């Protein structure tokens, strides 16, 4: 039993001067990293703790254990940890920097505490919202004294008036500010966790803002690959999408088997978390979070400053018709299209996908990212003697993608009758964001592909346009599974 009756606790401010000595500490967890395999046979993770004597900066604590289960599983930043017999160490880092005509070595040091599985112990308690003095996890059977309860009470009282993040955080980025290859921190809510294979779990994230549109390739082969899927894998069914907020983009992160133990802390959806030191990149037309070896993840408390701010901003946005529009088309979409239902409320594509009725009519703001067939000369049904439009458009907004058909009289209204093929193609190119320059570069690229040239493709940016959509089904006995979408009541100007 871990007898703590006569144990003396050292403030973090004093502990940092106890190099190579064992100390006992009560602290508040500010952040914790993802567990990983050490260079040996153990697993390792790192926590950052603070107390009333130190505040910030923090004292890092490194834990080693024979299995992930024996590492600390912190439920939220702001939780309290009791450490017994941890060894305070000093680590010297060497960095090489250029200086005039040569190189110089710069040495920087870090004081940290090391948890040794042979003689150290820990106990984790709920933070300021906690009422009990029973740890929710411990490494050995804890003995809680009145002295321990006093420390826990003091820390909980201190936390009520303490904010973990103050002022501007230069690395923190919302989804609306991400860009290709950017390294950043993210505060976001977990909407869904999906085990896609024995070795991979996908976590769906949201922060209430819209990701910027991803520029699309003019090269047709790459364009087809980008637009082949309406969702990033895995496919999320309608009942899952129905639990998501109405607006705001979702971004996915893939977590490998080695981090399965970490996922046990994230099994409750709608939890706010903070990722540090992650990379953002587009994969097949969808933004993805990429974890790096030094990335960390920290579940946030319910009263976290940024989580509350993001949630409040979303609630303000959802109540405003202007703020509901995609961020990148504010203050208004392109005037190239008009609808017959100007006073109808705006719906996001996610709202269309999850609407309670199989058949319904909507108005939305979207980008047309692909059209099938590609060429205007092929837009008409071959089964009809007279021209009849038969087109499928791939529509995108910050929340989802759908295929929407443009048939017969709806196509006639959309394109203003049956203009000459070159004029019809020009209208389609304008929708798709294809310019004369991008077409020329695309042709050059196509030729260079055959010659083995690896230069960049030209990019296009489809316009944000307003259109009306109605949902319908093909099989009355199976309406939801055969549900489709059709553009109507929309016309395109010159």
GIKAGI-V181017 format. One record per backbone hydrogen bond with DSSP energy under -0.5 kcal/mol. NH is the residue of the N-H (numbers start at 1). CO is the residue of the C=O. E is the energy in kcal/mol with one decimal. If there is no record, write none. Layout:
{{NH/CO/E} {NH/CO/E}}
//
This chain:
{{2/141/-2.5} {3/1/-1.5} {4/2/-0.6} {7/4/-1.0} {10/24/-3.3} {14/11/-0.6} {15/11/-2.4} {16/12/-1.8} {17/14/-1.3} {18/15/-2.1} {19/17/-0.9} {20/88/-3.4} {21/18/-1.8} {23/86/-2.5} {25/83/-2.1} {27/81/-2.5} {28/50/-3.3} {29/79/-3.1} {30/28/-0.6} {30/48/-3.0} {31/48/-1.3} {33/46/-3.1} {34/295/-0.7} {36/44/-2.3} {38/42/-2.6} {43/65/-3.3} {44/36/-3.1} {45/63/-1.6} {47/61/-2.8} {48/31/-2.7} {49/59/-2.4} {50/28/-1.7} {54/51/-0.7} {55/51/-3.2} {59/49/-3.0} {60/58/-0.6} {60/111/-0.6} {61/47/-3.1} {62/113/-2.7} {63/45/-2.9} {64/115/-0.8} {65/43/-2.1} {70/67/-0.9} {71/68/-1.5} {74/72/-0.7} {77/299/-2.4} {78/29/-3.4} {79/76/-1.6} {80/125/-2.1} {81/27/-2.8} {82/123/-2.8} {83/25/-3.3} {83/81/-0.5} {84/121/-2.5} {86/23/-2.3} {87/114/-2.4} {88/21/-2.4} {88/86/-0.5} {89/112/-3.5} {91/110/-2.9} {93/91/-0.5} {93/108/-4.1} {95/106/-2.8} {97/95/-0.5} {97/104/-2.6} {99/102/-3.5} {102/99/-2.6} {104/97/-2.9} {106/95/-3.7} {107/105/-0.5} {108/93/-2.3} {110/91/-2.2} {112/89/-2.4} {113/60/-2.8} {114/87/-2.9} {115/62/-3.3} {115/113/-0.5} {116/114/-0.6} {117/115/-0.6} {119/116/-0.7} {120/116/-3.0} {121/84/-1.7} {123/82/-1.6} {124/137/-3.0} {125/80/-3.2} {130/127/-2.0} {135/133/-0.5} {136/124/-2.1} {137/124/-1.0} {139/122/-2.3} {140/122/-0.5} {143/2/-0.8} {144/142/-0.5} {145/143/-0.6} {149/145/-2.3} {150/146/-1.9} {151/147/-1.7} {152/148/-2.5} {153/149/-2.4} {154/150/-2.4} {155/151/-2.4} {156/152/-2.3} {157/153/-2.3} {158/154/-2.3} {159/155/-2.3} {160/156/-1.0} {161/158/-1.3} {162/159/-1.6} {166/164/-0.5} {170/168/-0.7} {172/169/-1.1} {173/185/-2.7} {177/174/-2.1} {178/175/-1.3} {181/280/-2.4} {182/179/-2.0} {182/280/-0.5} {184/278/-2.4} {185/171/-2.8} {186/275/-2.4} {188/186/-0.5} {188/273/-2.2} {189/206/-3.7} {190/271/-2.6} {191/189/-0.6} {191/204/-2.8} {192/204/-1.1} {194/202/-2.9} {196/194/-0.8} {196/200/-1.4} {197/200/-1.7} {200/197/-0.7} {201/255/-2.3} {202/194/-3.2} {203/253/-2.7} {204/192/-3.0} {205/251/-3.2} {206/189/-1.5} {207/249/-0.6} {212/175/-0.6} {215/213/-0.5} {216/460/-2.2} {218/458/-2.2} {223/219/-2.6} {224/220/-2.5} {225/221/-1.6} {226/222/-2.5} {227/223/-2.0} {228/225/-0.8} {237/235/-0.6} {240/237/-0.8} {241/237/-2.3} {242/238/-2.1} {243/240/-1.7} {244/241/-1.6} {249/209/-2.0} {251/205/-2.1} {252/287/-0.9} {253/203/-2.0} {254/289/-0.7} {255/201/-3.4} {257/199/-1.2} {259/256/-1.8} {260/257/-1.9} {262/259/-0.5} {263/259/-1.3} {264/260/-0.7} {264/261/-0.9} {265/262/-1.7} {266/263/-1.5} {267/264/-0.6} {269/267/-0.7} {270/190/-4.2} {273/188/-3.0} {274/298/-2.2} {275/186/-2.8} {276/296/-2.6} {278/184/-2.5} {279/290/-2.3} {280/182/-1.8} {281/288/-2.1} {283/286/-3.2} {286/283/-1.2} {288/281/-2.1} {289/252/-2.9} {290/279/-3.4} {291/289/-0.5} {292/277/-0.5} {295/292/-1.9} {296/276/-1.8} {297/32/-0.6} {298/274/-2.3} {300/272/-3.0} {304/301/-1.7} {308/304/-2.3} {309/305/-2.1} {310/306/-2.9} {311/307/-2.3} {312/308/-2.3} {313/309/-2.4} {314/310/-2.1} {315/311/-2.1} {316/312/-1.9} {317/313/-2.3} {318/314/-2.8} {319/315/-0.7} {320/317/-1.8} {324/320/-1.5} {325/322/-1.2} {329/326/-2.0} {330/326/-0.6} {330/327/-1.1} {332/329/-0.9} {334/464/-2.9} {337/334/-0.8} {338/491/-2.3} {340/489/-2.1} {344/341/-1.5} {347/363/-2.5} {352/348/-1.8} {353/349/-2.5} {354/350/-1.7} {355/352/-1.0} {360/471/-0.5} {362/469/-3.0} {363/345/-0.6} {364/467/-2.6} {366/364/-0.5} {366/465/-2.6} {367/396/-2.7} {368/463/-0.6} {369/367/-1.0} {369/394/-2.2} {370/394/-1.0} {372/392/-2.7} {378/375/-2.2} {379/376/-1.7} {381/388/-3.1} {384/381/-0.8} {390/379/-2.7} {391/406/-1.9} {392/372/-2.6} {393/404/-3.1} {394/370/-2.8} {395/393/-0.7} {395/402/-2.9} {396/367/-2.1} {397/400/-2.2} {400/397/-0.5} {402/395/-2.0} {404/393/-3.0} {405/485/-2.8} {406/391/-2.8} {408/389/-2.2} {410/407/-1.6} {411/407/-1.5} {411/408/-0.5} {412/408/-2.1} {413/409/-2.3} {414/410/-2.3} {415/411/-2.4} {416/412/-0.7} {416/413/-0.6} {417/412/-3.5} {424/420/-2.7} {425/421/-2.7} {426/422/-1.7} {427/423/-1.7} {428/424/-2.0} {429/425/-2.7} {430/426/-1.8} {431/427/-2.0} {432/428/-2.4} {433/429/-0.9} {433/430/-0.5} {434/429/-2.7} {435/433/-0.6} {439/435/-2.3} {440/436/-2.2} {441/437/-2.6} {442/438/-2.4} {443/439/-2.1} {444/440/-2.5} {445/441/-2.8} {446/442/-2.3} {447/443/-2.2} {448/444/-2.5} {449/445/-2.6} {450/446/-1.2} {451/447/-1.0} {452/448/-0.6} {452/449/-1.1} {453/448/-2.8} {460/216/-2.6} {461/433/-0.8} {463/431/-1.2} {465/366/-3.1} {465/463/-0.6} {467/364/-2.3} {468/488/-0.7} {469/362/-2.3} {470/486/-2.5} {471/360/-2.5} {472/484/-2.3} {474/482/-0.9} {478/475/-1.4} {479/476/-0.6} {482/478/-1.2} {483/480/-1.0} {484/472/-3.2} {486/470/-2.2} {487/405/-2.8} {488/468/-2.0} {491/338/-2.6} {492/414/-2.8} {493/336/-3.3}}
//
